[in-house]
Amino acid sequence: MVGLYCDFLAQHEQSTANMLGAILKQLANRGGIPEHIKEAFQEAKKEFGGRGLRVPDMVEILKKSTASLPRVFICIDALDECTAKHRRDLLESLREILRMSPNLRIFLTGRSHIDDEIAKSFGKTLRIPLSPAHADIKRYLEMRLGGDTDPYAMGDELRADIMRIIPEKISDM
Amino acid sequence: MSSGYQQAGGYANSFNNNSFNNIVNFNTEIGDEGRQILQWLSPLEPHQRHQGVRIDRLDSVGNWVLETSEFRKWHDAEDGSVEPVLFCYGNPGVGKTYVRYEASCLEEGNAWITNHL
């Protein structure tokens, strides 16, 4: 299982190469750094200033790395938060890796407007619409009310209203 | 399998802590060249964010997603018969990050078992 969080505030450093690199880094970290990665590193070091890996190199290395494991799960959060170009290249790279690695599963989260892009890269996907679950909201409110430093200032009626109205409002999101 | 995983086995009670400690332990084991290679692969450090989400979230929030038939189907498939990509979508603030966290913890447990057997 390897994961990645995208963030509006870090769009600049979240290039496709850096994102694929972060996936690779976690895979490499799991079972010791594979020889093929060490070799690529030594090759790159020979060049002036030592260059970074390019996206096609990363895709090739990721294919090898995922193929050597029984199952690999890649989770990427907030895919809509990276730039459109980086996202397109990332999705295309993942599609390319998937083609060679039937043992790879990919879990993505994001806002629904990137649905078309995902369909374009992967064709049919499994989809789950998310909205806050009533039970989750209630448990959160109970936790917050339980931590109230001045519980006597709040009457039972207000407490009951909070527990009833907030979950109702949030469910409309 | 690898020495890293065998070492992780000692902390098998908690996958959440385990996944983080595992990374830390490994970084000290892989030596200078290993650390250089990891840095060269990417400057991003996703496990740090993962740790932040772990601390912020309320236990088992988002669990319901793991019970859906879509998730089970996606997760349990061993071959190419099931779509390999699962997309969870929603409006800002509905808790996508926390669901993704929840899913990854489950995976962490399974990945660990898979690698161990």
Interface residues (C-beta under 8 A of the other chain):
Chain A: M1 V2 G3 L4 Y5 E13 Q14 A17 N18 M19 L20 G21 A22 L24 K25 Q26 A28 N29 R30 G31 G32 I33 I37 K38 F41 A44 G50 G52 L53 L69 P70 R71 F73 C75 D77 A78 L98 P102 L104 R105 I106 F107 L108 T109 G110 R111 S112 I114 D115 I118 F122 K124 T125 L126 R127 I128 P129 L130 S131 P132 A133 A135 D136 R139 Y140 M143 M173
Chain B: M1 S2 S3 G4 Y5 S19 I23 F26 N27 I30 E33 G34 Q36 I37 L38 W40 L41 S42 P43 L44 E45 P46 H47 R49 H50 V53 L58 V61 G62 W64 V65 T68 E70 F71 K73 W74 H75 A77 D79 G80 V82 E83 P84 V85 L86 F87 C88 Y89 G90 N91 P92 G93 V94 G95 K96 T97 V99 R100 A103 S104 E107 E108 N110 A111 T114 N115
